[in-house]
């Protein structure tokens, strides 16, 4: 009980962020989306680097 009272006396900014629970399939979908976004970023960077290399070659 004492610990609960101490927890309630803490300022509001001391509380932790909320915790969200998702299913395994949702987690896999989010991981795939993150991986696809990272892959798109890498491919975009490669295109820009290839274009810069071509400009320097001319």
C-alpha positions as CSV (number, residue, x, y, z in Angstrom):
1,X,0.0,0.0,0.0
2,X,2.8,2.4,0.8
3,X,4.3,2.0,-2.6
4,X,1.0,2.7,-4.3
5,X,0.7,6.0,-2.3
6,X,4.2,7.0,-3.2
7,X,3.4,6.3,-6.9
8,X,0.3,8.5,-6.8
9,X,2.2,11.4,-5.2
10,X,4.6,11.5,-8.1
11,X,4.2,14.5,-10.4
12,X,2.3,13.8,-13.6
13,X,5.4,14.0,-15.8
14,X,7.0,11.1,-13.9
15,X,4.4,8.6,-15.1
16,X,5.6,6.2,-17.8
17,X,4.3,6.3,-21.4
18,X,1.3,4.1,-22.1
19,X,2.0,0.5,-23.1
20,X,0.2,-0.8,-26.2
21,X,-0.3,-4.5,-26.9
22,X,-0.6,-5.8,-30.4
23,X,-0.9,-9.2,-31.9
24,X,2.1,-11.1,-33.5
25,X,0.6,-10.6,-37.0
26,X,0.3,-6.9,-36.5
27,X,3.9,-6.8,-35.2
28,X,5.2,-8.6,-38.3
29,X,3.2,-6.2,-40.5
30,X,4.8,-3.2,-38.8
31,X,8.3,-4.8,-39.1
32,X,7.7,-5.3,-42.8
33,X,6.5,-1.8,-43.3
34,X,9.6,-0.5,-41.5
35,X,11.9,-2.7,-43.6
36,X,10.2,-1.5,-46.8
37,X,10.6,2.1,-45.8
38,X,14.3,1.5,-45.0
39,X,14.8,-0.3,-48.3
40,X,13.1,2.6,-50.2
41,X,15.4,5.1,-48.5
42,X,18.4,3.1,-49.4
43,X,17.3,2.7,-53.1
44,X,16.6,6.5,-53.3
45,X,20.0,7.2,-51.8
46,X,21.6,4.9,-54.4
47,X,19.9,6.6,-57.2
48,X,21.1,10.0,-56.0
49,X,24.6,8.7,-55.6
50,X,24.6,7.2,-59.1
51,X,23.3,10.5,-60.5
52,X,26.1,12.4,-58.7
53,X,28.7,10.0,-60.0
54,X,27.4,10.4,-63.6
55,X,27.6,14.2,-63.2
56,X,31.2,14.0,-62.0
57,X,32.1,11.8,-64.9
58,X,31.0,14.3,-67.5
